[in-house]
Amino acid sequence: MKCTRSKAGSAATRKDLGLLALRAGTGGVLFAHGAQKVFGWFGGPGLEATAEAMHQMGFRPGRQAAAAAGAGEAGGGLLLALGLATPAAGAAAAGAMAGAVAVHAPAGFFAMSGGYEYPAFLGFTAAALGLTGPGRYSVDQTMNHCFNRPWIMLASFAGAAVAASAVVASRARVQSEEAGGAEEPDAAPASTAD
């Protein structure tokens, strides 16, 4: 069997088809996940129940955290699937997944144990798509990449990193304060007994 080199056009088409498949799959999963949170679609809890859950997890205020997480997932996912504003979409989805990773991190890596494997995979895939670009079969391509510029990529990822870091740090502070507050009632009676 003799192998021949593939034509450059054929390789580019395969790459663009691969990016389309990856964008559609990842974007679809992210959209569905976020739509569960915000709209209650696909058997999801909806915004009010998600807000309560976010509050219990230490994200304050819970309603704004739920709306932001849902928008990052659903909005970022939809934009990724379409290949529209791909750098911003990838950054938004990756930022939303950073919060999910923080929630699941205490359970370790593997999803089977409640770990962060699944949100980390979605976050890294969304980030990779945002960095790589949407490929030829995308809305960005039809719009001459107006929303797919290097400066948009840099600004989007910097903004998402700052926002995700602030949210995760805020949650850690809330959890620390609540853990400290849970110990204070036990400590107070002991000091008054002296």
N, C-alpha and C positions, 0 to 999 in steps of 0.2 A: 504494500500500500504506500503510495507516494503522497505526502502531505504538501500542500501548496499554501503560500501565504494568502491570507484573506485580504480582500480589498479594504482600503482605509474607510471607504463609505460604509461598507458592511459592518465593520467593527464599531463605527460611530453609531450606526442605527441600533445595534445590539445594546450599546451603552445607554442610549436614550430610552430604549424600551425597558431596560433594567431599572433605570431611574424612575420611569413612569410607574412600573409595577411596585417599586419600593415606596414611592410617594403615595400611591393609591392605597396600598395596604397599611402602611404606618399612619397615614392621615386618616383613613377610615376608622382604624382602631382608636386613635386619639379623639376623633370627633365623637364617636359613640360613647366613649368613656366620659367625656366632658358633658355631652348631652344628657347623660344619666344624672349628673350632678345638678345641672342648671334647670333642665326642663322636665326631668323625671321620665324621659323617654327610655325605651329598651329595658323597662323594668327597674329603672333607677329610682333613687329616693327623692329627687327634686331639690330645689334650692333650700327650702326651709329645713328639711331633715339633714341635708348636707351641711348647712350652717351650724346646726346643733352639734353634729359630729365633729366639725372642724373646731368648734369651741371646746369640746371635750378633749380634743387632741392638743390643745394649747395654742391654736391659731386665733388671734384676737384682732379685731372683732370677727366673730365667726361668719357672719353673713357676707362681709366684704371678702374674706378669705375664700369662702366657697364660690362667690361670683368670679373672683380673679382666677382661681384654679380651674373652674369650669370654662371660663373664657379662654384661658391659655391652652387648655386641652381641645375644646371644641373648635374654637376659632383658629388656633394654630393648626389643628388637624385638617380642617376644611381647606385652609389656604395651602397646606402642604399637598393635599390630594389634587388640588387644582393647579399647583405650581405657580401660585400667585404670591408675590412678596415673599419668596421662598426664604431669604435670610431671616426676615422678621418672624415668619411662621415657625421656622426651626428653632430660633432662639426662644420664642414664647413658649413653645411646647417643652423644650428642654428645661426652661426655668420652672415651669409648673411641675415637671417630674422631679426636680431637685427637692421640692417640698415633700413629695410622696416618698422619695428615697429616705429623707430624714425621719419620716414616720415609721417606715419599715426597718430601718437600720438596726434597732436593738434586737430584732429577730434573726439577724445574720443575713447571709447572701441569698440563699435559695428560697424561691417562692413557696415551695412545699411546706416550709417552716414559717411562712409569713414574712419572709425576708424581702429585700429590695431588688431582687433579680429582674422582675417584670418592669417596674418603673424605670430602673436604670437602663434597661435595654431600649425602652421607648425613648427615653431622654437622649441617649447616645445616638440612636438612629435619627431622631429629629435634628439633633445638632449636626450630624454628618451631612444630612440633606441640605440644611441651611448653609453649611460651609461649601459643599460641592456645587450646589445650584440645581435647578430643576430639570435640566436637559431640554432637548428640542421640543418634546411633546408637552408643552405647558402654556399656561396663560402668560407667564412672564415672557416667553419667546414671542408670542403674538403681539405683545406690547413693547417689543424692542428692549426688554429688560429694564424698563423705567424703575421698577421696584426691586431690582436685583443688581445692585451696584456694590462695589467693594466698601464704600463708606457706609452704606446701609447695613451691610453685614457687620462691620466693626461696631457701629453704634448699637445695633440690635443685641449683639452678644454681650457687649459691655453693659448695657442697660439691664439685660436679663440676669447677668451675673451679680450685679449690684442688688437688684430687687430680690433675687432668690437668697442671697446671703443675708440680707436684712430680714426677710421673712423667717428664715431658719433660725437666725440668732434671736429674733423676738420670741419665737416659740420656745427656744431653749431657756430664755429668761423667765417666761411664764411658767414653764414646768419646774424650774428651779425655785421660783417663789412659791408655787403651790406645794412643792415638796417640803420647803422650809416652813410654810404655814401649817402643814399637817403635823409637824413636830411641835410647834409652839403650844398647842393646847395641852399636850402631855407635860411640857416643861413648866408651864405656868403654875399648875397646882403644886408641883414639887417645890417651887421657890416660895410660894405663899405658905406652905406647911412649915417652913423653918421658922 
